[in-house]
Amino acid sequence: MGSTIYYFSATGNSLVIARQIAKMLGDCTIQSMAAELPDESVGGPDHPIGFVFSVFYVGLPKLVKQFVHRLNILI
């Protein structure tokens, strides 16, 4: 099973970076944080996940905070 990168990109810059990382990793999918949450738990020892997003003036974008708080991540 491959990796998954979750990204949030307002202008497209973070999407470009997520695509570059996925290409270097190989077996990797890219999912938008603006889309629906996954139905199942994500992550775990055999399925690494990563996050790509821009940091705004005072921290994380609201959408990123909400997505990560609602995501069920396996450790």
CHARMM-style PDB file with segment names, atoms N, HN, CA, C and O in Angstrom:
ATOM      1  N   MET     1       0.839  -1.175   0.000  1.00  0.00      PROA
ATOM      2  CA  MET     1       0.000   0.000   0.000  1.00  0.00      PROA
ATOM      3  C   MET     1       0.883   1.237   0.000  1.00  0.00      PROA
ATOM      4  O   MET     1       1.898   1.267   0.695  1.00  0.00      PROA
ATOM      5  N   GLY     2       0.521   2.245  -0.756  1.00  0.00      PROA
ATOM      6  HN  GLY     2      -0.303   2.221  -1.321  1.00  0.00      PROA
ATOM      7  CA  GLY     2       1.340   3.434  -0.876  1.00  0.00      PROA
ATOM      8  C   GLY     2       1.023   4.512   0.139  1.00  0.00      PROA
ATOM      9  O   GLY     2       0.274   4.306   1.094  1.00  0.00      PROA
ATOM     10  N   SER     3       1.612   5.654  -0.098  1.00  0.00      PROA
ATOM     11  HN  SER     3       2.221   5.821  -0.874  1.00  0.00      PROA
ATOM     12  CA  SER     3       1.439   6.811   0.764  1.00  0.00      PROA
ATOM     13  C   SER     3       0.308   7.691   0.236  1.00  0.00      PROA
ATOM     14  O   SER     3      -0.106   7.574  -0.918  1.00  0.00      PROA
ATOM     15  N   THR     4      -0.179   8.574   1.107  1.00  0.00      PROA
ATOM     16  HN  THR     4       0.158   8.669   2.043  1.00  0.00      PROA
ATOM     17  CA  THR     4      -1.172   9.563   0.693  1.00  0.00      PROA
ATOM     18  C   THR     4      -0.728  10.931   1.184  1.00  0.00      PROA
ATOM     19  O   THR     4      -0.314  11.085   2.333  1.00  0.00      PROA
ATOM     20  N   ILE     5      -0.817  11.916   0.311  1.00  0.00      PROA
ATOM     21  HN  ILE     5      -1.153  11.791  -0.622  1.00  0.00      PROA
ATOM     22  CA  ILE     5      -0.549  13.297   0.686  1.00  0.00      PROA
ATOM     23  C   ILE     5      -1.874  14.045   0.623  1.00  0.00      PROA
ATOM     24  O   ILE     5      -2.546  14.051  -0.408  1.00  0.00      PROA
ATOM     25  N   TYR     6      -2.241  14.674   1.732  1.00  0.00      PROA
ATOM     26  HN  TYR     6      -1.695  14.669   2.569  1.00  0.00      PROA
ATOM     27  CA  TYR     6      -3.412  15.532   1.786  1.00  0.00      PROA
ATOM     28  C   TYR     6      -2.920  16.968   1.631  1.00  0.00      PROA
ATOM     29  O   TYR     6      -1.993  17.393   2.321  1.00  0.00      PROA
ATOM     30  N   TYR     7      -3.548  17.712   0.717  1.00  0.00      PROA
ATOM     31  HN  TYR     7      -4.301  17.366   0.156  1.00  0.00      PROA
ATOM     32  CA  TYR     7      -3.073  19.064   0.462  1.00  0.00      PROA
ATOM     33  C   TYR     7      -4.223  20.064   0.519  1.00  0.00      PROA
ATOM     34  O   TYR     7      -5.380  19.716   0.286  1.00  0.00      PROA
ATOM     35  N   PHE     8      -3.885  21.307   0.831  1.00  0.00      PROA
ATOM     36  HN  PHE     8      -2.945  21.590   1.020  1.00  0.00      PROA
ATOM     37  CA  PHE     8      -4.804  22.436   0.701  1.00  0.00      PROA
ATOM     38  C   PHE     8      -4.046  23.518  -0.034  1.00  0.00      PROA
ATOM     39  O   PHE     8      -2.952  23.914   0.369  1.00  0.00      PROA
ATOM     40  N   SER     9      -4.642  23.994  -1.124  1.00  0.00      PROA
ATOM     41  HN  SER     9      -5.531  23.672  -1.451  1.00  0.00      PROA
ATOM     42  CA  SER     9      -3.969  24.983  -1.953  1.00  0.00      PROA
ATOM     43  C   SER     9      -4.959  26.036  -2.416  1.00  0.00      PROA
ATOM     44  O   SER     9      -5.858  25.746  -3.205  1.00  0.00      PROA
ATOM     45  N   ALA    10      -4.796  27.250  -1.930  1.00  0.00      PROA
ATOM     46  HN  ALA    10      -4.065  27.485  -1.289  1.00  0.00      PROA
ATOM     47  CA  ALA    10      -5.679  28.343  -2.345  1.00  0.00      PROA
ATOM     48  C   ALA    10      -5.269  28.881  -3.718  1.00  0.00      PROA
ATOM     49  O   ALA    10      -6.128  29.242  -4.523  1.00  0.00      PROA
ATOM     50  N   THR    11      -3.974  28.934  -3.986  1.00  0.00      PROA
ATOM     51  HN  THR    11      -3.277  28.641  -3.332  1.00  0.00      PROA
ATOM     52  CA  THR    11      -3.486  29.518  -5.243  1.00  0.00      PROA
ATOM     53  C   THR    11      -2.884  28.493  -6.194  1.00  0.00      PROA
ATOM     54  O   THR    11      -2.589  28.822  -7.343  1.00  0.00      PROA
ATOM     55  N   GLY    12      -2.697  27.260  -5.739  1.00  0.00      PROA
ATOM     56  HN  GLY    12      -2.937  26.993  -4.806  1.00  0.00      PROA
ATOM     57  CA  GLY    12      -2.116  26.218  -6.579  1.00  0.00      PROA
ATOM     58  C   GLY    12      -0.681  25.878  -6.238  1.00  0.00      PROA
ATOM     59  O   GLY    12      -0.174  24.850  -6.686  1.00  0.00      PROA
ATOM     60  N   ASN    13      -0.008  26.717  -5.453  1.00  0.00      PROA
ATOM     61  HN  ASN    13      -0.420  27.553  -5.089  1.00  0.00      PROA
ATOM     62  CA  ASN    13       1.396  26.458  -5.121  1.00  0.00      PROA
ATOM     63  C   ASN    13       1.583  25.178  -4.301  1.00  0.00      PROA
ATOM     64  O   ASN    13       2.506  24.405  -4.555  1.00  0.00      PROA
ATOM     65  N   SER    14       0.715  24.960  -3.330  1.00  0.00      PROA
ATOM     66  HN  SER    14      -0.035  25.588  -3.124  1.00  0.00      PROA
ATOM     67  CA  SER    14       0.844  23.754  -2.499  1.00  0.00      PROA
ATOM     68  C   SER    14       0.535  22.493  -3.292  1.00  0.00      PROA
ATOM     69  O   SER    14       1.117  21.439  -3.034  1.00  0.00      PROA
ATOM     70  N   LEU    15      -0.366  22.591  -4.246  1.00  0.00      PROA
ATOM     71  HN  LEU    15      -0.838  23.447  -4.456  1.00  0.00      PROA
ATOM     72  CA  LEU    15      -0.658  21.439  -5.107  1.00  0.00      PROA
ATOM     73  C   LEU    15       0.569  21.073  -5.938  1.00  0.00      PROA
ATOM     74  O   LEU    15       0.875  19.891  -6.098  1.00  0.00      PROA
ATOM     75  N   VAL    16       1.263  22.055  -6.460  1.00  0.00      PROA
ATOM     76  HN  VAL    16       1.014  23.015  -6.331  1.00  0.00      PROA
ATOM     77  CA  VAL    16       2.483  21.802  -7.228  1.00  0.00      PROA
ATOM     78  C   VAL    16       3.499  21.069  -6.359  1.00  0.00      PROA
ATOM     79  O   VAL    16       4.111  20.098  -6.807  1.00  0.00      PROA
ATOM     80  N   ILE    17       3.683  21.520  -5.133  1.00  0.00      PROA
ATOM     81  HN  ILE    17       3.186  22.308  -4.769  1.00  0.00      PROA
ATOM     82  CA  ILE    17       4.636  20.880  -4.206  1.00  0.00      PROA
ATOM     83  C   ILE    17       4.183  19.464  -3.881  1.00  0.00      PROA
ATOM     84  O   ILE    17       5.000  18.544  -3.862  1.00  0.00      PROA
ATOM     85  N   ALA    18       2.881  19.274  -3.622  1.00  0.00      PROA
ATOM     86  HN  ALA    18       2.217  20.021  -3.638  1.00  0.00      PROA
ATOM     87  CA  ALA    18       2.364  17.935  -3.317  1.00  0.00      PROA
ATOM     88  C   ALA    18       2.617  16.984  -4.482  1.00  0.00      PROA
ATOM     89  O   ALA    18       2.986  15.829  -4.269  1.00  0.00      PROA
ATOM     90  N   ARG    19       2.423  17.455  -5.700  1.00  0.00      PROA
ATOM     91  HN  ARG    19       2.123  18.393  -5.872  1.00  0.00      PROA
ATOM     92  CA  ARG    19       2.683  16.613  -6.877  1.00  0.00      PROA
ATOM     93  C   ARG    19       4.157  16.261  -6.997  1.00  0.00      PROA
ATOM     94  O   ARG    19       4.493  15.130  -7.350  1.00  0.00      PROA
ATOM     95  N   GLN    20       5.040  17.207  -6.711  1.00  0.00      PROA
ATOM     96  HN  GLN    20       4.767  18.126  -6.425  1.00  0.00      PROA
ATOM     97  CA  GLN    20       6.480  16.937  -6.773  1.00  0.00      PROA
ATOM     98  C   GLN    20       6.885  15.899  -5.727  1.00  0.00      PROA
ATOM     99  O   GLN    20       7.668  14.994  -6.019  1.00  0.00      PROA
ATOM    100  N   ILE    21       6.359  16.026  -4.525  1.00  0.00      PROA
ATOM    101  HN  ILE    21       5.723  16.760  -4.288  1.00  0.00      PROA
ATOM    102  CA  ILE    21       6.668  15.053  -3.459  1.00  0.00      PROA
ATOM    103  C   ILE    21       6.149  13.677  -3.850  1.00  0.00      PROA
ATOM    104  O   ILE    21       6.862  12.683  -3.710  1.00  0.00      PROA
ATOM    105  N   ALA    22       4.906  13.608  -4.342  1.00  0.00      PROA
ATOM    106  HN  ALA    22       4.326  14.415  -4.456  1.00  0.00      PROA
ATOM    107  CA  ALA    22       4.317  12.326  -4.739  1.00  0.00      PROA
ATOM    108  C   ALA    22       5.132  11.659  -5.843  1.00  0.00      PROA
ATOM    109  O   ALA    22       5.322  10.443  -5.827  1.00  0.00      PROA
ATOM    110  N   LYS    23       5.607  12.444  -6.791  1.00  0.00      PROA
ATOM    111  HN  LYS    23       5.453  13.432  -6.804  1.00  0.00      PROA
ATOM    112  CA  LYS    23       6.424  11.902  -7.877  1.00  0.00      PROA
ATOM    113  C   LYS    23       7.719  11.309  -7.339  1.00  0.00      PROA
ATOM    114  O   LYS    23       8.145  10.243  -7.784  1.00  0.00      PROA
ATOM    115  N   MET    24       8.350  11.993  -6.385  1.00  0.00      PROA
ATOM    116  HN  MET    24       8.005  12.859  -6.024  1.00  0.00      PROA
ATOM    117  CA  MET    24       9.600  11.490  -5.799  1.00  0.00      PROA
ATOM    118  C   MET    24       9.357  10.238  -4.961  1.00  0.00      PROA
ATOM    119  O   MET    24      10.208   9.349  -4.926  1.00  0.00      PROA
ATOM    120  N   LEU    25       8.214  10.153  -4.289  1.00  0.00      PROA
ATOM    121  HN  LEU    25       7.523  10.876  -4.317  1.00  0.00      PROA
ATOM    122  CA  LEU    25       7.917   8.989  -3.453  1.00  0.00      PROA
ATOM    123  C   LEU    25       7.545   7.759  -4.273  1.00  0.00      PROA
ATOM    124  O   LEU    25       7.804   6.627  -3.865  1.00  0.00      PROA
ATOM    125  N   GLY    26       6.946   7.987  -5.411  1.00  0.00      PROA
ATOM    126  HN  GLY    26       6.736   8.906  -5.743  1.00  0.00      PROA
ATOM    127  CA  GLY    26       6.534   6.848  -6.233  1.00  0.00      PROA
ATOM    128  C   GLY    26       5.086   6.475  -5.971  1.00  0.00      PROA
ATOM    129  O   GLY    26       4.182   7.190  -6.405  1.00  0.00      PROA
ATOM    130  N   ASP    27       4.846   5.387  -5.281  1.00  0.00      PROA
ATOM    131  HN  ASP    27       5.580   4.806  -4.928  1.00  0.00      PROA
ATOM    132  CA  ASP    27       3.500   4.875  -5.023  1.00  0.00      PROA
ATOM    133  C   ASP    27       2.787   5.790  -4.026  1.00  0.00      PROA
ATOM    134  O   ASP    27       2.750   5.509  -2.828  1.00  0.00      PROA
ATOM    135  N   CYS    28       2.223   6.883  -4.533  1.00  0.00      PROA
ATOM    136  HN  CYS    28       2.253   7.112  -5.506  1.00  0.00      PROA
ATOM    137  CA  CYS    28       1.652   7.913  -3.659  1.00  0.00      PROA
ATOM    138  C   CYS    28       0.437   8.548  -4.325  1.00  0.00      PROA
ATOM    139  O   CYS    28       0.471   8.872  -5.512  1.00  0.00      PROA
ATOM    140  N   THR    29      -0.637   8.723  -3.558  1.00  0.00      PROA
ATOM    141  HN  THR    29      -0.665   8.459  -2.594  1.00  0.00      PROA
ATOM    142  CA  THR    29      -1.812   9.417  -4.062  1.00  0.00      PROA
ATOM    143  C   THR    29      -1.900  10.795  -3.413  1.00  0.00      PROA
ATOM    144  O   THR    29      -1.335  11.034  -2.346  1.00  0.00      PROA
ATOM    145  N   ILE    30      -2.613  11.688  -4.075  1.00  0.00      PROA
ATOM    146  HN  ILE    30      -3.072  11.494  -4.943  1.00  0.00      PROA
ATOM    147  CA  ILE    30      -2.798  13.050  -3.586  1.00  0.00      PROA
ATOM    148  C   ILE    30      -4.296  13.281  -3.392  1.00  0.00      PROA
ATOM    149  O   ILE    30      -5.091  12.998  -4.288  1.00  0.00      PROA
ATOM    150  N   GLN    31      -4.680  13.795  -2.224  1.00  0.00      PROA
ATOM    151  HN  GLN    31      -4.034  14.026  -1.496  1.00  0.00      PROA
ATOM    152  CA  GLN    31      -6.081  14.064  -1.923  1.00  0.00      PROA
ATOM    153  C   GLN    31      -6.232  15.488  -1.410  1.00  0.00      PROA
ATOM    154  O   GLN    31      -5.438  15.943  -0.586  1.00  0.00      PROA
ATOM    155  N   SER    32      -7.235  16.183  -1.888  1.00  0.00      PROA
ATOM    156  HN  SER    32      -7.880  15.814  -2.557  1.00  0.00      PROA
ATOM    157  CA  SER    32      -7.503  17.544  -1.440  1.00  0.00      PROA
ATOM    158  C   SER    32      -8.178  17.536  -0.077  1.00  0.00      PROA
ATOM    159  O   SER    32      -9.081  16.737   0.169  1.00  0.00      PROA
ATOM    160  N   MET    33      -7.741  18.423   0.804  1.00  0.00      PROA
ATOM    161  HN  MET    33      -7.007  19.072   0.604  1.00  0.00      PROA
ATOM    162  CA  MET    33      -8.404  18.573   2.101  1.00  0.00      PROA
ATOM    163  C   MET    33      -9.746  19.284   1.940  1.00  0.00      PROA
ATOM    164  O   MET    33     -10.572  19.249   2.852  1.00  0.00      PROA
ATOM    165  N   ALA    34      -9.974  19.925   0.802  1.00  0.00      PROA
ATOM    166  HN  ALA    34      -9.303  19.953   0.061  1.00  0.00      PROA
ATOM    167  CA  ALA    34     -11.248  20.597   0.555  1.00  0.00      PROA
ATOM    168  C   ALA    34     -12.330  19.602   0.136  1.00  0.00      PROA
ATOM    169  O   ALA    34     -13.514  19.940   0.138  1.00  0.00      PROA
ATOM    170  N   ALA    35     -11.938  18.383  -0.221  1.00  0.00      PROA
ATOM    171  HN  ALA    35     -10.977  18.108  -0.223  1.00  0.00      PROA
ATOM    172  CA  ALA    35     -12.899  17.337  -0.590  1.00  0.00      PROA
ATOM    173  C   ALA    35     -13.451  16.693   0.685  1.00  0.00      PROA
ATOM    174  O   ALA    35     -13.098  17.084   1.797  1.00  0.00      PROA
ATOM    175  N   GLU    36     -14.310  15.716   0.503  1.00  0.00      PROA
ATOM    176  HN  GLU    36     -14.597  15.398  -0.400  1.00  0.00      PROA
ATOM    177  CA  GLU    36     -14.884  15.010   1.645  1.00  0.00      PROA
ATOM    178  C   GLU    36     -13.816  14.228   2.401  1.00  0.00      PROA
ATOM    179  O   GLU    36     -12.799  13.827   1.835  1.00  0.00      PROA
ATOM    180  N   LEU    37     -14.069  14.020   3.699  1.00  0.00      PROA
ATOM    181  HN  LEU    37     -14.895  14.346   4.159  1.00  0.00      PROA
ATOM    182  CA  LEU    37     -13.180  13.189   4.508  1.00  0.00      PROA
ATOM    183  C   LEU    37     -13.237  11.747   4.030  1.00  0.00      PROA
ATOM    184  O   LEU    37     -14.276  11.299   3.547  1.00  0.00      PROA
ATOM    185  N   PRO    38     -12.141  11.017   4.157  1.00  0.00      PROA
ATOM    186  CA  PRO    38     -12.179   9.588   3.834  1.00  0.00      PROA
ATOM    187  C   PRO    38     -13.175   8.858   4.739  1.00  0.00      PROA
ATOM    188  O   PRO    38     -13.327   9.213   5.908  1.00  0.00      PROA
ATOM    189  N   ASP    39     -13.845   7.848   4.204  1.00  0.00      PROA
ATOM    190  HN  ASP    39     -13.721   7.560   3.254  1.00  0.00      PROA
ATOM    191  CA  ASP    39     -14.820   7.068   4.975  1.00  0.00      PROA
ATOM    192  C   ASP    39     -14.151   6.207   6.034  1.00  0.00      PROA
ATOM    193  O   ASP    39     -14.743   5.925   7.076  1.00  0.00      PROA
ATOM    194  N   GLU    40     -12.929   5.791   5.773  1.00  0.00      PROA
ATOM    195  HN  GLU    40     -12.448   6.020   4.926  1.00  0.00      PROA
ATOM    196  CA  GLU    40     -12.223   4.878   6.666  1.00  0.00      PROA
ATOM    197  C   GLU    40     -11.050   5.581   7.334  1.00  0.00      PROA
ATOM    198  O   GLU    40     -10.676   6.687   6.943  1.00  0.00      PROA
ATOM    199  N   SER    41     -10.478   4.943   8.334  1.00  0.00      PROA
ATOM    200  HN  SER    41     -10.782   4.045   8.652  1.00  0.00      PROA
ATOM    201  CA  SER    41      -9.284   5.458   8.987  1.00  0.00      PROA
ATOM    202  C   SER    41      -8.136   5.495   7.987  1.00  0.00      PROA
ATOM    203  O   SER    41      -8.099   4.713   7.037  1.00  0.00      PROA
ATOM    204  N   VAL    42      -7.204   6.410   8.211  1.00  0.00      PROA
ATOM    205  HN  VAL    42      -7.234   7.045   8.982  1.00  0.00      PROA
ATOM    206  CA  VAL    42      -6.053   6.553   7.318  1.00  0.00      PROA
ATOM    207  C   VAL    42      -4.775   6.426   8.125  1.00  0.00      PROA
ATOM    208  O   VAL    42      -4.783   6.542   9.350  1.00  0.00      PROA
ATOM    209  N   GLY    43      -3.691   6.190   7.431  1.00  0.00      PROA
ATOM    210  HN  GLY    43      -3.685   6.096   6.435  1.00  0.00      PROA
ATOM    211  CA  GLY    43      -2.389   6.114   8.084  1.00  0.00      PROA
ATOM    212  C   GLY    43      -2.075   4.720   8.570  1.00  0.00      PROA
ATOM    213  O   GLY    43      -2.652   3.736   8.107  1.00  0.00      PROA
ATOM    214  N   GLY    44      -1.162   4.649   9.501  1.00  0.00      PROA
ATOM    215  HN  GLY    44      -0.694   5.449   9.877  1.00  0.00      PROA
ATOM    216  CA  GLY    44      -0.707   3.383  10.041  1.00  0.00      PROA
ATOM    217  C   GLY    44       0.688   3.060   9.535  1.00  0.00      PROA
ATOM    218  O   GLY    44       1.212   3.747   8.659  1.00  0.00      PROA
ATOM    219  N   PRO    45       1.285   2.017  10.086  1.00  0.00      PROA
ATOM    220  CA  PRO    45       2.664   1.675   9.735  1.00  0.00      PROA
ATOM    221  C   PRO    45       2.884   1.360   8.259  1.00  0.00      PROA
ATOM    222  O   PRO    45       3.968   1.605   7.730  1.00  0.00      PROA
ATOM    223  N   ASP    46       1.866   0.818   7.589  1.00  0.00      PROA
ATOM    224  HN  ASP    46       0.985   0.618   8.019  1.00  0.00      PROA
ATOM    225  CA  ASP    46       2.008   0.427   6.185  1.00  0.00      PROA
ATOM    226  C   ASP    46       1.450   1.447   5.202  1.00  0.00      PROA
ATOM    227  O   ASP    46       1.478   1.226   3.992  1.00  0.00      PROA
ATOM    228  N   HSD    47       0.946   2.559   5.715  1.00  0.00      PROA
ATOM    229  HN  HSD    47       0.923   2.740   6.698  1.00  0.00      PROA
ATOM    230  CA  HSD    47       0.342   3.570   4.836  1.00  0.00      PROA
ATOM    231  C   HSD    47       0.660   4.970   5.374  1.00  0.00      PROA
ATOM    232  O   HSD    47      -0.191   5.602   6.000  1.00  0.00      PROA
ATOM    233  N   PRO    48       1.870   5.448   5.133  1.00  0.00      PROA
ATOM    234  CA  PRO    48       2.231   6.783   5.635  1.00  0.00      PROA
ATOM    235  C   PRO    48       1.397   7.881   4.968  1.00  0.00      PROA
ATOM    236  O   PRO    48       1.035   7.783   3.796  1.00  0.00      PROA
ATOM    237  N   ILE    49       1.106   8.920   5.740  1.00  0.00      PROA
ATOM    238  HN  ILE    49       1.401   8.999   6.692  1.00  0.00      PROA
ATOM    239  CA  ILE    49       0.387  10.065   5.207  1.00  0.00      PROA
ATOM    240  C   ILE    49       1.198  11.330   5.468  1.00  0.00      PROA
ATOM    241  O   ILE    49       2.035  11.376   6.369  1.00  0.00      PROA
ATOM    242  N   GLY    50       0.934  12.350   4.665  1.00  0.00      PROA
ATOM    243  HN  GLY    50       0.254  12.313   3.933  1.00  0.00      PROA
ATOM    244  CA  GLY    50       1.599  13.635   4.837  1.00  0.00      PROA
ATOM    245  C   GLY    50       0.627  14.755   4.516  1.00  0.00      PROA
ATOM    246  O   GLY    50      -0.430  14.528   3.927  1.00  0.00      PROA
ATOM    247  N   PHE    51       0.996  15.964   4.908  1.00  0.00      PROA
ATOM    248  HN  PHE    51       1.855  16.148   5.386  1.00  0.00      PROA
ATOM    249  CA  PHE    51       0.152  17.128   4.710  1.00  0.00      PROA
ATOM    250  C   PHE    51       0.969  18.241   4.070  1.00  0.00      PROA
ATOM    251  O   PHE    51       2.095  18.511   4.487  1.00  0.00      PROA
ATOM    252  N   VAL    52       0.397  18.884   3.058  1.00  0.00      PROA
ATOM    253  HN  VAL    52      -0.518  18.664   2.720  1.00  0.00      PROA
ATOM    254  CA  VAL    52       1.047  20.020   2.401  1.00  0.00      PROA
ATOM    255  C   VAL    52       0.043  21.166   2.378  1.00  0.00      PROA
ATOM    256  O   VAL    52      -1.067  21.016   1.867  1.00  0.00      PROA
ATOM    257  N   PHE    53       0.434  22.304   2.931  1.00  0.00      PROA
ATOM    258  HN  PHE    53       1.335  22.425   3.347  1.00  0.00      PROA
ATOM    259  CA  PHE    53      -0.428  23.478   2.940  1.00  0.00      PROA
ATOM    260  C   PHE    53       0.418  24.697   3.262  1.00  0.00      PROA
ATOM    261  O   PHE    53       1.518  24.580   3.802  1.00  0.00      PROA
ATOM    262  N   SER    54      -0.101  25.850   2.931  1.00  0.00      PROA
ATOM    263  HN  SER    54      -0.994  25.945   2.492  1.00  0.00      PROA
ATOM    264  CA  SER    54       0.565  27.104   3.263  1.00  0.00      PROA
ATOM    265  C   SER    54       0.170  27.517   4.674  1.00  0.00      PROA
ATOM    266  O   SER    54      -0.945  27.246   5.121  1.00  0.00      PROA
ATOM    267  N   VAL    55       1.079  28.166   5.364  1.00  0.00      PROA
ATOM    268  HN  VAL    55       1.984  28.385   5.001  1.00  0.00      PROA
ATOM    269  CA  VAL    55       0.775  28.718   6.681  1.00  0.00      PROA
ATOM    270  C   VAL    55       0.419  30.181   6.478  1.00  0.00      PROA
ATOM    271  O   VAL    55       1.185  30.945   5.890  1.00  0.00      PROA
ATOM    272  N   PHE    56      -0.743  30.557   6.967  1.00  0.00      PROA
ATOM    273  HN  PHE    56      -1.365  29.937   7.444  1.00  0.00      PROA
ATOM    274  CA  PHE    56      -1.186  31.931   6.828  1.00  0.00      PROA
ATOM    275  C   PHE    56      -0.667  32.789   7.976  1.00  0.00      PROA
ATOM    276  O   PHE    56       0.075  32.308   8.833  1.00  0.00      PROA
ATOM    277  N   TYR    57      -1.048  34.023   7.989  1.00  0.00      PROA
ATOM    278  HN  TYR    57      -1.650  34.414   7.293  1.00  0.00      PROA
ATOM    279  CA  TYR    57      -0.547  35.035   8.917  1.00  0.00      PROA
ATOM    280  C   TYR    57      -0.434  34.551  10.364  1.00  0.00      PROA
ATOM    281  O   TYR    57       0.618  34.706  10.984  1.00  0.00      PROA
ATOM    282  N   VAL    58      -1.486  33.980  10.897  1.00  0.00      PROA
ATOM    283  HN  VAL    58      -2.340  33.854  10.393  1.00  0.00      PROA
ATOM    284  CA  VAL    58      -1.474  33.584  12.307  1.00  0.00      PROA
ATOM    285  C   VAL    58      -1.474  32.074  12.508  1.00  0.00      PROA
ATOM    286  O   VAL    58      -1.689  31.617  13.631  1.00  0.00      PROA
ATOM    287  N   GLY    59      -1.245  31.298  11.486  1.00  0.00      PROA
ATOM    288  HN  GLY    59      -1.070  31.669  10.574  1.00  0.00      PROA
ATOM    289  CA  GLY    59      -1.182  29.850  11.671  1.00  0.00      PROA
ATOM    290  C   GLY    59      -1.850  29.086  10.554  1.00  0.00      PROA
ATOM    291  O   GLY    59      -1.854  29.499   9.394  1.00  0.00      PROA
ATOM    292  N   LEU    60      -2.420  27.952  10.944  1.00  0.00      PROA
ATOM    293  HN  LEU    60      -2.417  27.617  11.886  1.00  0.00      PROA
ATOM    294  CA  LEU    60      -3.049  27.057   9.970  1.00  0.00      PROA
ATOM    295  C   LEU    60      -4.319  27.663   9.395  1.00  0.00      PROA
ATOM    296  O   LEU    60      -5.053  28.355  10.100  1.00  0.00      PROA
ATOM    297  N   PRO    61      -4.580  27.408   8.122  1.00  0.00      PROA
ATOM    298  CA  PRO    61      -5.873  27.805   7.568  1.00  0.00      PROA
ATOM    299  C   PRO    61      -6.994  27.050   8.297  1.00  0.00      PROA
ATOM    300  O   PRO    61      -6.808  25.905   8.709  1.00  0.00      PROA
ATOM    301  N   LYS    62      -8.130  27.681   8.450  1.00  0.00      PROA
ATOM    302  HN  LYS    62      -8.281  28.611   8.115  1.00  0.00      PROA
ATOM    303  CA  LYS    62      -9.257  27.084   9.175  1.00  0.00      PROA
ATOM    304  C   LYS    62      -9.653  25.735   8.578  1.00  0.00      PROA
ATOM    305  O   LYS    62      -9.927  24.792   9.320  1.00  0.00      PROA
ATOM    306  N   LEU    63      -9.686  25.630   7.255  1.00  0.00      PROA
ATOM    307  HN  LEU    63      -9.463  26.396   6.652  1.00  0.00      PROA
ATOM    308  CA  LEU    63     -10.061  24.386   6.601  1.00  0.00      PROA
ATOM    309  C   LEU    63      -9.104  23.250   6.977  1.00  0.00      PROA
ATOM    310  O   LEU    63      -9.542  22.119   7.188  1.00  0.00      PROA
ATOM    311  N   VAL    64      -7.809  23.540   7.062  1.00  0.00      PROA
ATOM    312  HN  VAL    64      -7.453  24.459   6.890  1.00  0.00      PROA
ATOM    313  CA  VAL    64      -6.812  22.533   7.429  1.00  0.00      PROA
ATOM    314  C   VAL    64      -7.040  22.068   8.859  1.00  0.00      PROA
ATOM    315  O   VAL    64      -7.026  20.866   9.125  1.00  0.00      PROA
ATOM    316  N   LYS    65      -7.248  22.994   9.779  1.00  0.00      PROA
ATOM    317  HN  LYS    65      -7.259  23.970   9.563  1.00  0.00      PROA
ATOM    318  CA  LYS    65      -7.521  22.634  11.180  1.00  0.00      PROA
ATOM    319  C   LYS    65      -8.727  21.724  11.282  1.00  0.00      PROA
ATOM    320  O   LYS    65      -8.677  20.698  11.959  1.00  0.00      PROA
ATOM    321  N   GLN    66      -9.807  22.088  10.618  1.00  0.00      PROA
ATOM    322  HN  GLN    66      -9.848  22.922  10.068  1.00  0.00      PROA
ATOM    323  CA  GLN    66     -11.032  21.290  10.678  1.00  0.00      PROA
ATOM    324  C   GLN    66     -10.816  19.903  10.084  1.00  0.00      PROA
ATOM    325  O   GLN    66     -11.289  18.912  10.640  1.00  0.00      PROA
ATOM    326  N   PHE    67     -10.111  19.822   8.970  1.00  0.00      PROA
ATOM    327  HN  PHE    67      -9.726  20.626   8.518  1.00  0.00      PROA
ATOM    328  CA  PHE    67      -9.865  18.540   8.313  1.00  0.00      PROA
ATOM    329  C   PHE    67      -9.066  17.616   9.226  1.00  0.00      PROA
ATOM    330  O   PHE    67      -9.433  16.455   9.407  1.00  0.00      PROA
ATOM    331  N   VAL    68      -7.984  18.117   9.797  1.00  0.00      PROA
ATOM    332  HN  VAL    68      -7.685  19.060   9.650  1.00  0.00      PROA
ATOM    333  CA  VAL    68      -7.113  17.288  10.630  1.00  0.00      PROA
ATOM    334  C   VAL    68      -7.832  16.859  11.912  1.00  0.00      PROA
ATOM    335  O   VAL    68      -7.655  15.727  12.361  1.00  0.00      PROA
ATOM    336  N   HSD    69      -8.624  17.726  12.497  1.00  0.00      PROA
ATOM    337  HN  HSD    69      -8.767  18.646  12.132  1.00  0.00      PROA
ATOM    338  CA  HSD    69      -9.358  17.382  13.723  1.00  0.00      PROA
ATOM    339  C   HSD    69     -10.379  16.288  13.473  1.00  0.00      PROA
ATOM    340  O   HSD    69     -10.635  15.470  14.357  1.00  0.00      PROA
ATOM    341  N   ARG    70     -10.967  16.259  12.287  1.00  0.00      PROA
ATOM    342  HN  ARG    70     -10.760  16.924  11.569  1.00  0.00      PROA
ATOM    343  CA  ARG    70     -12.011  15.267  11.983  1.00  0.00      PROA
ATOM    344  C   ARG    70     -11.457  13.988  11.384  1.00  0.00      PROA
ATOM    345  O   ARG    70     -12.165  12.982  11.330  1.00  0.00      PROA
ATOM    346  N   LEU    71     -10.211  13.998  10.931  1.00  0.00      PROA
ATOM    347  HN  LEU    71      -9.636  14.815  10.975  1.00  0.00      PROA
ATOM    348  CA  LEU    71      -9.606  12.837  10.288  1.00  0.00      PROA
ATOM    349  C   LEU    71      -9.280  11.763  11.326  1.00  0.00      PROA
ATOM    350  O   LEU    71      -8.702  12.062  12.370  1.00  0.00      PROA
ATOM    351  N   ASN    72      -9.646  10.529  11.042  1.00  0.00      PROA
ATOM    352  HN  ASN    72     -10.116  10.287  10.193  1.00  0.00      PROA
ATOM    353  CA  ASN    72      -9.346   9.410  11.943  1.00  0.00      PROA
ATOM    354  C   ASN    72      -8.022   8.780  11.500  1.00  0.00      PROA
ATOM    355  O   ASN    72      -7.979   8.024  10.530  1.00  0.00      PROA
ATOM    356  N   ILE    73      -6.942   9.102  12.223  1.00  0.00      PROA
ATOM    357  HN  ILE    73      -6.977   9.717  13.011  1.00  0.00      PROA
ATOM    358  CA  ILE    73      -5.593   8.682  11.841  1.00  0.00      PROA
ATOM    359  C   ILE    73      -5.161   7.483  12.691  1.00  0.00      PROA
ATOM    360  O   ILE    73      -5.199   7.544  13.919  1.00  0.00      PROA
ATOM    361  N   LEU    74      -4.757   6.412  12.042  1.00  0.00      PROA
ATOM    362  HN  LEU    74      -4.726   6.362  11.044  1.00  0.00      PROA
ATOM    363  CA  LEU    74      -4.196   5.249  12.732  1.00  0.00      PROA
ATOM    364  C   LEU    74      -2.736   5.512  13.045  1.00  0.00      PROA
ATOM    365  O   LEU    74      -2.012   6.095  12.238  1.00  0.00      PROA
ATOM    366  N   ILE    75      -2.317   5.088  14.197  1.00  0.00      PROA
ATOM    367  HN  ILE    75      -2.905   4.615  14.853  1.00  0.00      PROA
ATOM    368  CA  ILE    75      -0.924   5.278  14.591  1.00  0.00      PROA
ATOM    369  C   ILE    75      -0.201   3.949  14.538  1.00  0.00      PROA
ATOM    370  OT1 ILE    75       0.992   3.884  14.835  1.00  0.00      PROA
TER     371      ILE     75
END
